[in-house]
Amino acid sequence: MYLKRIALGVLLLTTIPTITLAQYQTQTEFLEKLDNYIPKKLEEKKVPGIAIVVIDNGKAIYKKGIGWADKETTLKVTTQTGFNIGSISKMFTAWGVLKLAKEGKINMDSSVEHYLTRWKLPDSEFDRTKVTVRGLLSHTAGLSVHGYPGFAPEAELPTIEASLEGENGPVRANEKVMLIHEPQTRFKYSGGGYTILQLMIEEVTRKPFAQYMQTEIFDPLQMKNTSFTLSKEILTNSATPYDEYGNEIYLERFTAQAAAGLHTTIEDLLLFANASLSGNEILDEATLLEMRTPLKQIRSNYGLGYMTMNMGPIKIQGHAGSNTGWQSAFFLDFNLKSGLIMLSNGSEGENVLRSILREWQQWKSGELSKNANNE
C-alpha cells in the first residue's frame, strides 16, 4: 500500500491518454459537465470532497469547493479549506532553492556537501561530490528513498538528520538516504534528495526551513493560508483526511516537509499560479522557464521541481501530490496560460483528479482544434 501511494504523484503524469479527436464543447458546456460529473466521481470513489480551479487564458473560469471537508460535522469544502498537497511541496521547495541561487548564496552545480555540516552522505562506491543542488532538484543525484510515510499526531518527529539516517522509529520505514547510482546518469525520483535540500536551506539561511519558506516565498506572494507548520490556525481550517474506504484517518505530520509536508488552499494556489503566469518579485521569467524545462542530457520529464507531460497540442507542467488521505494536482500549460489545480481529502482522490484532467484535456484539445480549423 505504501509503495503504491508514494508512486501516484508520478503515475498521474504518465497514465493520461492523449486524445486526438476531442469532442467539441463550449466553455459553458464543459463547466456544466464538471458540475454534474465531479459529485458523481466523488461518490463513486468514496472521496468526501474536492477544491478545484480551472484557469483559462490567465483567468479563473471555475473555482469551487465540492463535497465535504468533514463528513461527521457536515462541514463543506470551500475555496478556503486547507489540504495537504503531498509532493507538490517539492515545487515550492524548488522556488526556495532557486531564490538562494539567485541571491548568490548557493551554486546550483556545486556539491551539496559544500553547504552541509550537520549531516553527510554515507560513503559508497559512487562519487558523492557529484551530488549537486541541481541533481537533487531534478532527481538525478542517484539517491535512495522515493518517499516518506507521515507520523501520527502524538508521535515524536525525528530530526532531519535522524530522518536522513533512517532513524524514523519502530513503526516507520527505516530507510537511509544513500547514493545508489552514479550521479547525473539517470532519473531516480527521491524524496530523500529533497530532505537534503531542506537541511541545506536551514544550514545556508540559519533559519528553520518552514520559517524561511514563509518569509521568502509565501508572504511575498500573499499566500496567507499556506504553511509547512501545522499551527492551530492552519488546522482549524483544514479538511479531514479519509482512507480509500471513506473512513476518517488522522492528519499525518512530516519531518520531510520539503518533500511532502505543505498545507494550503485552492485560493492560495491560485495566487501562486497567477504569480507563475504573469510574473513575480521572487523569481524572474528566465529562471522559471529553466525550472520547467526537462533536463536534456538525461531522459526525463522532470526539470527543477516541475514535471512535464505532452498531451497532443497541450503541454502541462507542474506536479502531483499523494499522501495518505490526500491527493492533489497542479498542472498548467504556460503557453496557453491554462490548466487545473485540484485538491482532495481522500486516498482514492487520484482517480477523481485523473478523470477530471482527462475531461479538461478533451475540452481544451477540442477548443484548440476548432480554433485551428477556423483560421
Secondary structure, DSSP 8 states (H G I E B T S, - for coil): -HHHHHHHHHHTTTS----SS-----HHHHHHHHHHHHHHHHHHTT--EEEEEEEETTEEEEEEEEEEEETTTTEE--TT-BEE-GGGHHHHHHHHHHHHHHTTSS-TTSBGGGG-SS------SS-GGG-BHHHHHTT-S-B-------B-TTS----HHHHHTT---TTS------B-S-TTSS----HHHHHHHHHHHHHHHSS-HHHHHIIIIITTTT-TT-BSS--HHHHHTB---B-TTS-B----B-S-HHHH--EE-HHHHHHHHHHHHH--SSS-HHHHHHHHS--SSS--SB-SS-EEEEETTEEEEEEEEEETTEEEEEEEETTTTEEEEEEESBTTHHHHHHHHHHHHHHHHHHHHHHHHHH-
